[in-house]
């Protein structure tokens, strides 16, 4: 019986990696499963020594796990480039986000603004600081707990405006996805994957990583609101 491969990933790539895992299993007969949790929790679990064969997270988080001796640098591949989108409640009127000024005005007008704990959330707060409105809106910011979609807060009416990876907003019920941030302020995160040092299935893990980075996976990546990432 073929031993399944076990991976861990952040919520942004959950849907994509579930699809790629199923496609890889169908091609090879090797079962693959990914546990999707908040990125911080994923890195902690890997650091604590929980058994996984492959880890897929934001590239800087992968690099930190490599530096700490948990992942194999030689096996690292870039998977996707992920952009940040903007959402409002499904019953709300659309908000103009076509330009940087339009987004800033929308943020200043929003009663509550939801954002994530991931790298895009950190970059968003830095953007608010650059605009000089961080103090003005601080009391209206709502950070989604790790692993909780920003869109769910918007859908429940706990925030009027939500910012998160497009992949986590696409198809979510109860929200209206306005689209990606305009290019002049777009926040792009590279998600990468690497094998865990000590995996008992290095050959199968390497083959899975090659498939995840291959052109054969490009269509699925675009369907999930992301773009194939160039390798190094």
N, C-alpha and C positions, 0 to 999 in steps of 0.2 A: 504494500500500500504506500502511495506517495505521501511524504510528510508535507503538510501545508507550510507555506511561507507566511510569516506574521509580520505585519508592519504597523507603524504608528504615524499619524499625520495630524496636522491642524485642521480646523473646520473648513478653512477656505478651499482645500483641495479634496474634501470628503467625497463629493459626488463624482468628480473626475476619477479619483483613484479607485473608487468602487467599480466604475465602469471599466477602467483599464485592467483591474484585477480579474474581473469576469472574462474579459477578452483574452487575457494572457492564459488563464486557466483553460479556456476553450481550445486555444491553440496548442498548448503544451501538455495538458492533463495535470499540471501542478496547481493545486488549490492555493489561492492567495486571499488573505483578509487584512484589511486595514482598520485599526482602531482610531477613530477620529475624536480628538479632545482639544481643548485650548492649547495653543502653542507653548505657553509657559509650563503647563501641566505635562505636556508631551516631553519636553526637554528634561523636566525633573524626573520623570519615570525612567527615561533612558539613563540619566545620570545615576539613579538609584539601582541600576542593574537589572531592571525588569527585562525579561527575554523578548527580544524582537530580532528579526533578520534585517529589516530595512527601516529607515527613518526618512520621512519627507516633511520638511519644514521650510520656513523662510531661510534663504541662503546664509544670512549672518548667524542664525541659530545653529544651522548645520556646521558652520565653521567653528563655532564655540565648542560644539560637542566633539569635533575632530581634534581641536587643540587640547581638550580635556582627556583625550585618549579613548573615547567611546566609539568613534566612527572611523572608517578607513578613508583617508583623504584620496587615495588612488582610485577609489570607486565612485567618487562623487560625480553626479550628473545634474545639470540644470534641467528642470522640467517645464515650467511655465513662467510667463510674465503676466502678472495679475494687476489690473487697474482697479481703482476705487470708484464706486458709483454712489448715487444719491437717491434716496427714497423718501416718499411721504405716504401718509395713510391712503388706502385705496379709494376712500371717499373724498379725499382732499383735492382741491384745485391744483393743477400743475404749477410748479414754481420754476421760474426762469433760472437755468444754470448754464447758459450758453457761453458766458464769459466770466473771467475772474471777478470783476465788479459785481456781476449778477449773483454769483455764489456768496460773496461777502455780504451783500444786502440781504440775501435769503437767510443767512446765518444770524445776522443781527436782528431780523424780524421774527425769527422762530422762538416760540415759547420754551421749547426744550429741544436740545440737540444731542442725539445719541451717536456714540462712536465706540470703536472696539479697543480691546486690550492689546491687539497685535501691532506689528510694525506700522501698519497704515494709520492706526490711532495715534501713535507717537508722532508721526509725520504731520497728521492733521492738527494736533495741538501746536506744533512748531509753526504751521501755517497761520493759525490764529494769532500767535505771538508776533509773527512777522507783520501781519496786518495791523497790529496794535489794538486788537479787540479782546485779547485774552481775559483781561480783568473785567471788562464789560459783560462778558457772557459766562464767566466762570460759574455763577450760581445756576445757570440753565443747562450746564453740561451733564449728560447722563452716560456713564461708562458701562457698557454691557459686561456682565460677569464673564469670566473665561468660559468659552464653549457655548455661550448664549448668543444667538444671532441678533445683531442690531435691528434687523427688520422685524423681529418679534416684538421689540419694544415699541416700534412705530405702529405695528398692527394693533397692539393693545391700547394705543393712545397715550403711552407713557413718554413719547417724544414726537414732536411735529416734523422733525427732519432727521434723517439717519444717513450716516456715512459708513460704508464697509466695502470689502472686496465685491466686485460685480458678481463673482461666482456664488457668493453667499446671499445675494439679493434676488438673483434670477429665479423665477418660478415660485417665490415665497408668497403664500396667500395673505391677503389683508393689507398689501402695500401696493403702491404705484411706483415702479422703478422709472425715474426720470432720465436715467442714462449715466454715462461716465462723467467724471469731472472734465472740464475743458483742459486741453493739452498744456496750457501755460501753467497750470497748477496740479496737473495729474500726478498722483502718487503711484508709482509702479514698484511692485515687490517681486523679486525673483524667488521662486520656490524651487528648492533643490532636493535631492535625495542621495543617500549614501548607505552602504552596508554597515551593519554593526560589526565591530571587531569581535571575533569569536563566534560568528554565526556558524552553525553546523552544516549549512548548505551554501557555501560560497559560490559554487558554479551556478546554481539555480537563481540565487540572489543577483548575481551579475547579469544573468540573462534577463531577469525581470527589469533591472535598471536600464539595460540597453533598450528594451521594448518601450519603457516609459519615456525615454528620450528620443525615440525614433520618429521618423516621418509617419509611420503607421498610426501613431497616436495623435497626430496633429488635428484631425477633424474633430475628435472628441474634445480636445482642449478648447477649440473655438466654440463648440456647442455649449460648453460650460462657462463661456464669457472670458476666456483667457487666451493667450497666444503662446505658441511654442517658443521656448527660450533658447537662444543661441548657446552653444557650448563654449566654454572658456574663451 
